[in-house]
Amino acid sequence: MSQAFTQFVKILGRGRKGARSLTEQEAEQAMWLILTETVAPEQIGAFWMLIRIREETVDETVGFTRATRRFLAERGGIEHKVQLDWPSYAGKRNELPWFLLAALALANDGVKTVMHGHSFRGEERIYVDQVLKAFNWPLCQTRSEVDEQLELRNFAYIALANIDAKLSDMMDLKYVLGLRSPVNTVVRMMNPFGGEHSVHGVFHKGYDDLHLEATGQLGDPSVLVFRGGNGEAEVNPERDVVLGKHQQGVSSWTSWPKAEREHKRLKDNLDLARLAEHWQGVSLDPFGEQAVRQTLASVAGLVFKVESHEACLSLADTIWSKRDKSALSLQETL
């Protein structure tokens, strides 16, 4: 148990009139203790649930993220400069993870991309690590393996547990507490390898505002955030999407209309062959085509600093047309 940590639980739990949110400095100190000291599981659980009840503030998010980044920086970096940081922590429930094809297309075009994530086993969702395994794509266990995959393929995936075990354990508190904690926000924002650009998918309205405002306070150079399919950074072509962007010190919001092209969502058809065959050009998946196209357009617009929707779509089409169709093949099923 950490006596130093009890002060933060007291601040949050002093009752309706006495409790308050943490300052940015207090949040950073609390997160640092969690990551570096022996804080009891009961303390950690109480801490995150007290914040979860009223949801994390921008200052708390900034403090948690600063501490996490500082902690990971002391663990050591990687040799290659990461151009695109792509957190993936929600999983897909009713559709396939089409955003993965968008990320791989960007990597195929030369954008060095690191995707990191966490799987909640036992949930009826598809996670990126499961899909990559089925495609016989290497899953990185160490930072040196991330470097190797960036050199070979411009794309690397590493699980949160292989970035830091404590962060992974805190994510799995969901199994004990029954609710996701603010750690879900932190891991999306931590950018563990210092990527030049980062894309955040969120599920609930309001968290896009939270991410964008916190990003500005952190001074991040280039971030895209939006409410995506099942909480992943994937544009749902059946709905309008509002994209939040922070770039060159300026935050802005842009609304894109839903896709105009014909598409049909094959709800609950989670056959991974759809992904492979669409990538290979063997068959065209109407929903997948628009999910990939719109997602690729949004992220490519961030990376290459393209503004208009039409120009982003044109760029996405060019990148997609250049993909190596032989790069993906289905090895096994889930």
N, C-alpha and C positions, 0 to 999 in steps of 0.2 A: 504494500500500500504506500502511496505517496502522500505525505502530510502537506507538501507544497501544493498538491493538486486540489486538495479539499476546498481551498478558497474559491475556486472557480465553480464548483458544484454549489457552494453556498450562495454565490452571487446570482446564479440562475434559479435557485430553488427556495428563496426566502419568502415565498408566499405571493399572493396576488398583488399586494402593495409594496412589498419589500424587494421583490426580484427585479432584475433588469438584464438587458443584453450585455454582452462583453464588448469592451472597446477593442479596436484593432490590435493594440499592443497586448491586451489580456488574452485575446484569442490566439495570437502567435505564441505567447508563453505557454498556454495550455496545450496547444498542439505539439509544441517542442517537447514538453514533459512526456506526453503520450508516446512520442516516437523514440525518445532517448532514455527515459527513466522507467522504473518499475511502478506503473500505475495499475492498481487492482482492476480486474475485469468489472467488478461491481461499480467502481468509480467511473470507468469509461462508459458503461451502459447507461448509468444515470445521467451522465453529462450529455451524451448524444440525444437521449430521449427528452430531456428538458429543453434542449434547443429544438428538437423535432416538433414538439407540441406547438410552438409558435413560429417555426421556420427560421432559418438562419438569416441574419442581416448581412448587408453588403460589407460592413466593417468586419464582422466575424469571418465571412468568407475570405476576405483579403488576408486577414491574420492567419487563418488556417493554411491558406495556400502559400503564403510567404514562408511559414515554418516548414512546410512539406518540401518546398523547392530548396530551401537552405539545407535541409536534412539530406535530400537526394544528391545535391551537389557535392556534399562531403563524402558521399559514397563513391563518387567517381563518375566521369562522363564517358562519352564515346568519341572515337576519332572522327567519324564522318559528321559533317554539318547536316542536320535534319532540316529539310525545307518545310515538311508538313507533318504536324502532330495531329493524330486522329484518334481520340478516345472512343471506345466502344464498350459500354457497360450495361446497356438495357436489354439486348437480345431482341429477336423478332418473334412475334407470336402468331399472327394471322397471315403473314407473307414472308417471303424469303429476304435475306439481307442483300438487297440489290446494291446498297451503298458500297459493299465490298468490291463490286466490279468497277464502280466509279473510282475507288481508291487505286485499284490495280491498273486501271487505264492511265491514270496520272503517273503512277510509278513507271509504267511502260514508256511513257513519254519523257522520262528522265527526272521526274520530281521525287526526290528522296523522301520517302514516307514511312513513318513509324506509327503503327496502330497498337494500342495497348488496351487490355480489357480484363473482364472478370466474369466467370460463369457461375450462376447460381444453380447448382445441380439439383435436379428433381423438379425444376419448373418446366412447364411445357413451352419452352422457348428455344430458338436456335441461336447459338452464339458463334462468333467468328472463329474461335479456335476449333470448334467442331467442323465447320465448313472447310477450313484450311486443311485440317487433317484428312478430310474426305478427298480433297484435291491433292493430297500428298505434298503439301507445302510445308516446309520446315517451320516449327514453332520455336522461337528463341528461348533459351533458358538463362542466358547470361548477356551482359553488355557486349562482350566480345563477339558473341553470335549475332547480335543486332548489327554490329559493324560489318560482319561477314555478309549478312544478307543484304545490307544496303549496297555493298560493293558488287554483289552478284546480280541482284534483282531490283535495286532501288526501293525495295519494300521489305519491312520486317514487322513481325507481330510478336509481342511479348506479353505474357500474362502478368497481372498485377502482383501475384505471389512471387514472381521472379524479379520484380522491381523492388518490392519490400513486403516481407511477410506480415508485419504489423498492420499495414494498410489493408492487406487482403483479409486478415482476421477481423478487422473492424467492419469490412463490408459484409462478412459472414455473420455479424451480429444480428442480421435480419432473421436468421433462423431461430435465434434465442428470443429476440424482442418482438418479432412479428411485424416490424416496420423498417423501411429503409431509413438510414440516418443521413445527416449532412455530409458524411464522407463521400457519398455519391456525387456531390457537387465538387468536392475537393479533387477527386481523382480525375474528373473531367477537365479541371482547370490547371492541374499541376504541371503539365507539359514537361515530363520527366527528363527529356533529352534536349531541352532548349530549342524546340523547333521554331523556325522563323514565322510560320503561319500555323494556326490551330483552328480546328472546326469542332464546335460543341453541339451535340444534339440534346434537347431537353424534352421532357414529356408534358409538364404542367405549365399553363400560362402563368407568367410572372417570373419564372426561373430564367427565361430569356433576358428579361430586364436585369435580373440579379447578376447574371453572368456578364452582361455587357458593361454594367456600371462597375463591377469589381475589376473587370479587365482594364478599364480606364484608370482606376486607382493603382493597379499593379504596374501600369506603364507597358503593357504588352504591345508589341509592334503591330500584330495583324491577327485578328480573331473574327471568325464567323460563328454566329449562334442562331439557332432557330428550333421551333418545335417540330420534331421529325417523327417519322413512322415508328410507333412503339417507343419513342424516346431516343432513337438513334438519329445520327446525322444523315437522314435520308429524306428527301423531299417527297411528300405524298402527292402524286400527280392528280389525285382526285379532289384536292383542296387548294385554295389559295395559300400561299406561304408568305410569312413576313420574316425577312432576313435582317438580322442585326449585325452590323459590321463595325469593328473598331480598327482603324488603320491610320497610320501617320498622326496619331494623337487625336483623331476625330471619330466620334461615334455617330452612326446614322442607321436609319431603318428604311427598308425598301420592300414593297409588296409586289409579289409575282403572282399572276393569275394561274389557276389550275391549267393543266395541259389541255391543248385544244385537239390534239390528235386522238383518234379512236383508241381506246384501251379498255381492257376488261380485267378486273381483279379476280384472280383465281383463289379466293379466300380458302385458307386451310390446306391448299395444295403445296406442301412443303418438300416436294421432290427436288433434290439438289440437281438432278439432271436438267431442270429448267435453267439453272444458272450456267452450267457448263455449256449446254447447247446454244444458249443465247450468246455467250462469249465467243464461242467457236463459229457462230453464224450458221449453225446447222438448222436452227429454227428461230423465228422471231417471237419473243414473248411480248404481247402487246402492253401489259402492265409494266413488265420489267424494262422495256424499252424507254418508257417515259420516266420511270423512277430513276434509272441510271442517267438518262439524258439530263433531267432537271437537277439531279444531285451533282453530277459532274459539272454542269454549267455553273452552279452556285459556288462550288469550291474552286474551280478553275478561275472564275472571276476574281476570287480573293487572291489566289496565288499570282496571277498574271495581271492583276489590277485592271480588270475590264469592268465597265460600269453597267451598260444597258443590258436588259434581259436578252434582247435579240443577239447582241454581240457575244454574250456569254454562251448562248445556245449554239451559235456558229462555231465558237471555239471548242465547245464540248463535242460537236459533231466531227471536227477535224481530229481531235485527240482520239476519239473512239475509233475512227476509221483507220488509225495507224496502229491499233493494238496488235499484239502478236497472238493470233488466234490459236496457236498451238501451245500457249503457255498454261492453259487450264485443261485438265481432263479428270473426270470422276474416277476415283480409285475404289471407293467404298461408300456405302450408305450409312446413315446415322443408325 
